[in-house]
Amino acid sequence: MRYTLRLLTAQQFQRAAALVSACEVLRREEFAKDKRWGQTPFRIGLWVGTGVSPNWFGEAQEQIAGARESASDKHARVIQVLTCPWCGQGLSAHSDMKADEDRRRVLLYCGRAEGEDRCPFSRRSAPGEGIPVLTVDEEIYRLAPAMVIATVDKFAQLPWNGYAGLLFGRVTEWCPRHGYRHADLDEQTGCRSRHNRKGDTLPATVAQPVGRLRPPDLIIQDELHLISGALGTTVGLFESAVDQLCSWTYTDTSGTTHEVGPKIVASTATTKRAAEQVLGVFGRRVTVFPPQVLDVGDTFFSRRIEADRDQPGRRYLGICAHGTRLKAAEIRVAEILLLAAQQQFDEYGIPADPYMTLVGYFNATRELAGMRRYLDDDITTRVRSTGSRRGVRSLADRIPTRTGMLTIQELTSRISSAEIGVTLRRLETPFDPERDTTARRRAFAAEIIAAAKEKRDPRVEPTRFDERSVDVVLATSMLQVGVDVSRFGLMLVVGQPKNTAEYIQASSRVGRDRKRPGLVVTLYNWSRPRDLAHYEDFQHYHATFYRQVEALSVTPYSRRALDRGTAATYVAALRQAALDTSRNTDAHTVDLHGPLAAHVDARLLDRAERVGGAIARQYLSERIDVLKDRWEDERLKGGRLGYRAEKQKDTVVHGLLRRADGSRWDELTAPMSMRETENEINLLLPGGGNLVDQPTHGGPAWTFLPRTDDQDGEATAEPVDADEFGQAAGAAGKGRR
């Protein structure tokens, strides 16, 4: 299962872990009766970037040790499942995780280990295994879990790491203590062909040769609409290598050889011209499942119904404050929404809970940061005092005390991956009518003040700030997929999002429960023509916005895409094609003109022709030839050549591939991430004065050629001194008019 955002990946991992845990419980039960189920557990792995989970056992071990010393999981990225997927028991790294150094395993146990109803994944029920989740990349490579949840960015590791091919069934040897072996991986793990007995639990082991595993049979690409633009183009190129790794052949009884590829399921709620996108990314024809047979309003997954009191759905409200600064409009609208929600909660209690958490959606982190400042200052001040204006019946106070603050959370790239799970869990916490109404909050505050004056303990304890329900959650594009908090009912969208698909996906985060209708308030910036156009056409746009979804652009076989991606794609396909080419130093001996390379060439070129036509095939062939020439040149430089540079005991291996680190991009540059497609360009502009007046340091002087009309009506041009730029521009303007 592949995703594009770390928030979506981490959340879906927790959900899928419940499925795999159920499979493992069934396997254990059936294994006692039928040995064909085998002793290998069902496992699920989280294969994402190092910013989310550790890459190596040593990193995970340090995180677990740090969590135990501090009794906090704040920096323990190794734990990605916050509750037991089987019984719901809370989990923590400092008490439930164990680092088994002898087997290089990170084990997570459920804490409910006593009684007849103890969890099947506790220390007593599943010693040495625990909950079947793998969150360390090293373990995922060595154990090849039955299910892998990953981000598409990880495919960029295929040309750099030969042991990544273990996930595609490219295995040759099994160590009973550490799992599948690979020469490059053994250098990191210390695994050998033999291991001596260690204690009473680890017997002596000998590595065993094994046959190749079947590659993944099913690939699920979620949120296909996010595979677009530069990311989609790069993914489309890498897919040609992934498709080769996931294909296998068999011979039937008649002696005919057949090639079998994986089934690919791509899901999205917003798409247009899906056939072209699927062809560009996966090189396949698309089949919509299930087909709309009789009723266009019934798609099996959803059914179109008319909105009524029983099925309220979601309502959109547009606000455009002409002549008012957007900052003032944001403050005022957020104030009214917070106070009105509190008023409804005071009157109706639980039914008004969906509107007590305001979801703010922004197009850029810079705009979100500004709103965060307003919430901490202007908006907080206003919601403290509005309810007690003299002589006017007003809305309820959101903060009845002078020192109270709003509880604010973020779902942006500014927060760490470890905080995402905690934030999502807090967002599920509803407001309590016994504690969170205006009257009850005032009573709590009065009791605490009275207890302090009387020097006694208060009769009630206030809710800790870190346990309070969230008043406001601010989010950027991270929110539009994967966040499924059913209690969300109120959203403020500041500025029209960049495309309609993003707008639909983001606004659909509220009102997901039929008993909790959603309200989406879109605040438009009247100084932006695009916002103003959407506001003027508000009703028709929202009535037909599924029709307004933009078609996506995926061009994996354009010339510029092949310039950037041929090296990584070809090296990934050739390196992972066989064991003899996957080790790092095999780059020095691989036959670039042998039968294996010819087979890889043919597959890549056939796919290029199928997707991009004959021109794409021809240009890709040229790029591969240039790459091979550079590869041969690197071999002739002397020394040992590897896919990546490394230091060995007796020699230094210089690298074939170069990282996209900002230097000149050439035929051997391969990105470490799907998003590294262009070098960053930093522009240093001098401040003050006209840029034209700045010295050129030996370059040609600035010139401007105005148009003037002579007596015959023909335009003539004369060079103008740079100092006369202003006057010349005015004259040129008149000439153009």
Helices and strands as residue ranges (DSSP letters): E 2-3, H 6-31, G 35-37, E 44-47, H 57-70, H 93-96, E 97-100, E 105-108, E 133-134, H 137-143, E 147-151, G 152-157, G 162-168, E 173-175, E 179-180, H 183-189, E 194-195, E 205-206, E 208-209, E 218-222, G 224-226, H 229-245, E 248-251, E 257-260, E 263-267, H 274-282, E 314-320, H 326-348, G 350-355, E 358-362, H 365-374, I 375-379, H 380-385, G 386-388, E 408-411, H 417-427, H 438-454, G 465-467, E 472-475, G 477-480, E 490-494, H 500-507, E 518-524, H 529-536, H 538-543, H 559-575, G 579-581, G 584-588, H 595-612, H 614-635, E 640-642, E 646-647, E 652-655, E 658-659, E 669-670, G 691-693, E 707-709, E 715-717, G 722-724, H 725-736
